[in-house]
Amino acid sequence: MNKKTPITGWQLENTYAELPHIFFTRQAPDPVKNPNPVVINKELAVELGLDPQYLESEDGLAVLAGNQVPNGAVPLAQAYAGHQFGHFTMLGDGRAILLGEQITPRNERFDIQLKGAGRTPYSRGGDGRAALGPMLREYLISEAMHALHIPTTRSLAVVTTGEPVYREETLSGAILTRVARSHLRVGTFQFAAAYGEKSDLQALADYAIDRHLPELAQSEDKYAQFLAQVVAGQALLVAKWMLVGFVHGVMNTDNMSICGEAIDFGPCAFLDTYHPDTVFSSIDHYGRYAYRKQPGIALWNLTRLAEAILPLLDPDQERAVEMAEEILKRFPAEYEHHWTVGMGKKLGLTEFKEGDGQLFRDLLELMAIHKADYTNTFLDLTFGLKTQSELADSEDFKHWHERWRERLAEESTNSEEQHQLMRQNNPAVIPRNHRVEEALRAAVQDGDLKPFYTLSAVLKDPFAHSPEQAEYAEPPPPSAVPYRTFCGT
């Protein structure tokens, strides 16, 4: 009797593989010795149309580890370029393999990528592997971002490989299965402009439009509209980052997705004590990607995208530059709109009035002066608690609080509606840096995954405001050493 084919749920297509060959190299993942599951995101599996029981089986685990290629997959590594800390370089998937595009029961399309799946032609001397700690970090942060209603790539699974990886020390190897609306980056377009023909650039742009903005496909000015939509998506994304105190840490152009999702969670972290110049990344020596600079860097990156697609905007370069500049000029206003609306909601306001922007910025300035915790200041305002003592005891804050209460009284909503709005926009918990490190340290050094699972569960519903979350809302103890994050490579 023939063994039954398991019902896996894989419905893979491979439209990216239809692009000109300069954009990828076909390559299967490198097999690993002894894969073991660490975490499988069952809820996301169901959304993707995959059978969670299959993913936990020997065959499913073999796919997540790169030891087996699922039906319909055309594995490949993507080529791209990018500005890394302002310097242009040729890049590409140095340790990631795209299996294909999963078509979900809702007819949505998502890339399925194995991160840490072995060397590729773009590895630049690297081993193509990933360590357990950084993969667990990406799982935690990406899923927390999703729960915070921020557009983001997501994580389906982390498996260990049974093989060591060598960094400053010997670490356990792991592979993360990343899910994205696509892995098209600003750097993909830079690669096409720098290394391809105009026909390659046009093929890439047409592909991006067909995949993400099909309503533009027949428009005469579709490339200009495409750029405008990418600008709008990034304005929204970065505003959402700023509203929760998220610092990406490495906003290189290869880490900016054209579909408006957060991608790459290496040296990222969340603000505890508020200061606009906060930097966490150990390699960001000059603060290029500091918290307050993120909107400006997003615009800088978008300008690189505009430069790359100039030949598609208009045959006349001067006219193309004018068109690009006109579109890029929209970014500051679009960002400011999203940030202002979001900050208003965090403070119970739905009707923007002149002077509100100053009210918001005055609060942030006071928070910086008095070293207030970013997330908990808004929580204290939400629940009418006495905010952290140094801030609460200042006369300037008392005056600001009075201005805010007067402004709330001008709203057409009542106090209960305002309170609910604030509850819905001020998370009880974020991935506190010390809690993330606690969980990763226990998993990597002690083989104890309980703190990781507990933290994952706590972060699933950040707006629950449940008693169980209180412990995880506490800021870290004072430290003379600033928190630092490190790149997983």
N, C-alpha and C positions, 0 to 999 in steps of 0.2 A: 504494500500500500504506500502510495506516494505521500511524503510529508506535505501537509497543507502549508501554502504560502501564508505567512502571518499578515493580518490586517494591520498595516503600519500607518496608513493615512498620508504617506508621501504622495504629493501631487506636484512634482517638480517640472518647471520649465526653465529654459536657458536662453532668454533673449539677449543677455549681455554677450554671450558667446557668438552672437550674430554680428557684432560690431567688427570693424577692421582689426586684423590680428595684432596691430601694434599695441592695442589696449589690454592685452592679457597674454598669459602663457598657460596652455593647458597642462595641468599637473595634478596628480592624485596626492592626497595627504600621505605622509610617511607613517607607516604602521608603528604602534607602540607595543611594549612588552606585556604589560599587565594592567589594563584599564580597570578602574573602579569608580563607581559613581560617588560624587560628593553631594551634589544637589541637582534635582531635576524640577523645573518649573512646570508643575502639572497644569496649572490654570492657563499659562501661556500655550502649553502644548495643545490643550483643547481648543483654544482660540485659533490656533494654526491648523486645526483639523488632524492633529497627530494623536495617536493612541498612547496615553501615558504608560500603560502597562507594557506596551511594546518597547518604549524608550528605556524602561527599567530591565528589559530582558537582555539576554546575552547578545542577540542580534542588534537590538537598539543601541546598546552600549558600544558595540563594535562600530556603529555609524558615528556616534558622538565622539569616539576616540580616533576616528580616521582609519580604522582597520578594515572598514567595509564601506563601499559606496552604495547609497540607496538607488533603487530603480529610478531612472529618469535624470540622474545627476550628470552634469558635465563639469567635473572639478577644474578650477582654474585659479590662478593668482592674477590680480589686477595690477596694471601699471598706472602710476600717477607721479606727479612731481609735487613740489610745494616750497613755500617759504618757511623755513624753520628759524625762528627768532630773527626774521628779516632777511635771511640768506637763502637764495634759490638753489634747489638741489633736485636731482632725479631720485625718486623714491620707488614706491610700489609695495605690494603686500609681501613683506619680508618674512612673515611667519603666519600668514592666514591663507586659507583656501576657501573659495566660494564654491559650495556644492551645487547651488542652483537657486531658483526662486519658487518658494512654496506658494501654491494657490490655495487660499483658505476656503472654508465653507461659505464665507461671505463674498467670495470672488475677489479678495484682496491679494496683493502680491508682496511677498517679503523675501528678501535675501536670507539664506541660511549659510552662515560662514563659520568655519572652525578656526579659532584663534590659538596659535601655538602648535600648528599641524605640521611643522617641518620647514626645511630650507626651500627657498624658491630662487629664481634668477635675480630677485630684487633684495635678497637678504644682506648684501654688502658685507659679507664675512660673518654674519651672525649665525647662530645655530638653528634659528627658525622655531625655537621652542619657547614655552612660557612657564613661569613658576606659579605654584599654587596661590601664594599670597596675592599677587596682582590680579589673578583671574577671579578670586573670591571678592576682591575689592570692586572689580567691574560689575560683578553680579549684584552685589549689595547696592552700589551707587546707582546703577542704571535702573534697577527695579524700584529703588526709592524715588528716583526722578519721575518715573512713570506714575507712582502713587501720588506724587505732588502735582500731577497734571501738567508736567513739562514734556513736550515732545522729545522723544529719546529713542536711541537704539535700546534693545532689550536683551535679556540673557535667558536662554532656554535651559542650559545645563553647564555644570562644571564637572569634569572627570579627571582623576589623576591618571598618570601614564605608567606608573611603576618604574620610571626612569628618572635619573637625576638631571638637573640643569645646573650649569656652573656660572655663577655671577661673582660677587665678591666672596661668596661662600657657596657650598653645595646645597641645593634646594630641591624640593619635590617638584617634578614636572606635572603640568596640568594643561588641559585644553578647555576653552570656553566656547560654547556655541552661541554666537551672536546673531540676533535677528534685527533686520533693518529694512526700512522701506526701500532703500537702495544704499550702496556704498559709493555713489557718485559724489565726488568732492570738488571743491574749487580747484584742488590740485590736479584732478583728472582733466579739467579743461586747460589748465596751464601746461600739462604734459602734451595735450593735443596741439596747442599753439606752438610749443617749443620744438617738438620732435616729429610732428606729423605734417601732412598736407592740409590745405584748406578743406578738402573733401573729407578728411578724417574728423576735423573739428566740426564740420557740418553734420556728419553722421552721428557724432556724439551728442550734439545739441538736439538734433531731431529725436534721438533715442530718449534723451532726458524729458523732452516735451511729451512724446508719446506715452512715456511711462508715468510721469507725474502730473502733467498738465495737458491731457489730450484735447481739452476744449480749445486750446490755442493752435492746434495742428494746422488748421486751414487759414489762419490769420496771416495777412500780408506782412505784418510787423511782429511775427511770432517770437523772434529772438529778443527783441526789445521787451516784449511782454514777459518773456521768460525771465530776463534779468530783473524786471520789476517785481515779479513774484518771488524770486529768490531773496531780493532785498527785503520785501515785506515779511517773509518767513523768518529771516534772521533778526529783524527788528523785534518781532514777537518773542522769539526764543531767548535772546539776550535779556530782554526786559524781564522775562520770567526767571532767568538766572538771578538777576539783580534783586528781585523781590523776595527771594528766599535766602539770599546771602551766599550763593554758590560761586566759587572761584574755579574756573575750568583748569587753569594752570598752564595749558600748552595750546593756545589758540593759533597754531600754525595753519596755513591754508590747506594742508592735507587733512586737517582735523575739522574742517568746516563742510558739513554735508549740504548739498544743494537742495535737499528736500526739507530742511528746517528742523532736523533732529540733532540733539546733542549726541556726540560720538567721541569715543576715546576717553576713558576715565582713569588715566594714569596718575599724574600729580595733582588731581583735583581735590578740593576740600570745601567745607562750609565754614562761614564766619562763626566764631564764638563771640569774642569781644569785637565790637564794631569799630573798624577803622577803614576808610576808603582806600588806603594804600596797601592793604594787606596782600602779601604774597606768601604762598605756601611752597611752591616748587623749589627744590634744591638747586636746580639749574637756571632759574630765572634770576640771575645775579643783579640785573638792572631794573627789575620790576616792570618789564615790558607787558606782562599779562596780569598786572595787579587788578584787584577787584574793580576799582573805579575806571580803569582803562578799557574794560571789556567792550563797551559800546563802540569806542573809537577804533579798537582793533578789528571788530567785526566790519566796520566800514572800510578799513584798510584792506581787509581780505576781499571784500566785495569789489573793491576797486581793481584788485588783481584779476578777479573773474571778468569784470567788464573789459579790461585790457585784453584778456585772452580771446574774447568773442567779438572784438571790434570788427574783424573782417566780415562777420555775419550781419552786423547791424546796418551797414551801408557801404557800398563800393567806394564812396568818397570818404577818406579817413577823417578829414576835418568834420564832416557831418556825423560820422560814427562817434567821434569823441564828444561832440555836442550832445548827441542822443544819450550816450552813457552818462555824461555829467548830469544831465537833467534827471535821469532816473536815480542816480546815486544821491542827489540832493534831497531826495524824499526820505532817506534813512533817518536822519536826526529827528524829524517831526514824527515819523511813524514810531520810532523807539520811544520818544517822549510821551506820545499818546498812550501806548501800552503801559509804560511805567507809571504814568500819572493815574490812569484808570485803576491799575492794580494796587497802587499805594492807597488810593482813595478807598478801595474795598477793604484793605487791611485796617483802615481807620474808620470803617463804618459809613463811608460816603458813597453815594451813587450819582450825585449831581455835581459835576465839576464847575467850580466858580473861580473867578479871578482871585488870585491870592492863595489858592490851595497848594500850588506848587511850592510856594515859599513856606507854607505851613509844614509841608512834608520835609523840605530840606532843613528847616530849622530844627526839627526833631532829630534828624540824622546828625546834624552838627553837634547838638547837645549829647547825643549818644557817644559820639567820638570823643568829645571833651572829657566825659565822665566814664569812659571805658565800659559802657553798658553792653550787655549781651544782646546781640541782634534779635534772635528769635524770641527770647524770653521777654524783652521789652514789649513787643507786640502782644504776647500772651498776657502779660500783666495788664495792659490797656484793655484787652478783650474782656477779661474777667474782673476788672475793677480792683485789682490787687495793687498794693503799694509796690511800685517798681523798684528795682535794685537801689539800695539805700543812697549811694552817692549821687545818683541821678535824681532820685525822688526828693532828696533834701535840698537840692539847688533851687534858688529863687527863680532862675531862668526857666527851669522845667515847670515849676508851679505856674508861672505866667503862660508858658506854652500850653499846659494842660487846660487852663481856663479858656484860652483862645479856641482850642479844639472842642471843648464842650459847647461853647457858643456856636461854633460852626455846625456841630451835630444838630443843634436845636433848629437850625435853618432848613434841615432836610425835610422832605415830605414823608419820610419813613418814621416809624415810631422807634422807641428805644429797644424793644424786643427784636424788631426786624434788623436794626443796626447791629445788635449783639450777634444775631445769627449770621449776618454777612461777615462779621469779623471772625467768627468761629470757622466759617467755611474758607477763609483766606489766610488764616494764621495757623500754621501747623503746630500741633502739640509737640511733635518730635521731628527732628531732621537726623541724618546720619552724623551724629556728633563725632568729631575726629577721634577723640579718646576712646569712644565706644567701638568705632570701626577698628582701631588699632588693637584694642583688647580682643576682639573677635578673631582678627587675623593672627595675632600672636598665639592665641590658644590653639587655633587650627594648625598653624605651620610648625610651631615649636613643640607643642604637647600632643598633637593629634586629637585635640578635644574640639569637636564641632558644635557642641551645645551652645556656646555663646554666639556663634554665627547664626545658627537656626533661630535662636531667641531674638536676636537683633533683626533678622529678616522678617520675622513675624510682627515685631513691634512697628517696623517701618511700613508695613503693608497698608495701614489705614492711618495716615498721619493727622487726619482731621477728626479722629474719633474723640479725642480729649478724654480718654478713659483713665481711671485711677492707675491701671497697670502701666501706663506710659510715663507717669510722673518721674519715676526713677531715671528714665532715659532722656528726660528733658533737662536734667541737671547739667550745668556747664562743667568743664573740667576743673580740677583743682589748680590753683595758681602754680605757675612754673617759670623759672628764670630762663628756660630754653624755649625759643619759639618753635611752634609745631612746623615740621617740614615733611614734604612728600617727595617721593622719588619715582622716576620713570621705571616702568616694569621691564624695560629691555636692558 
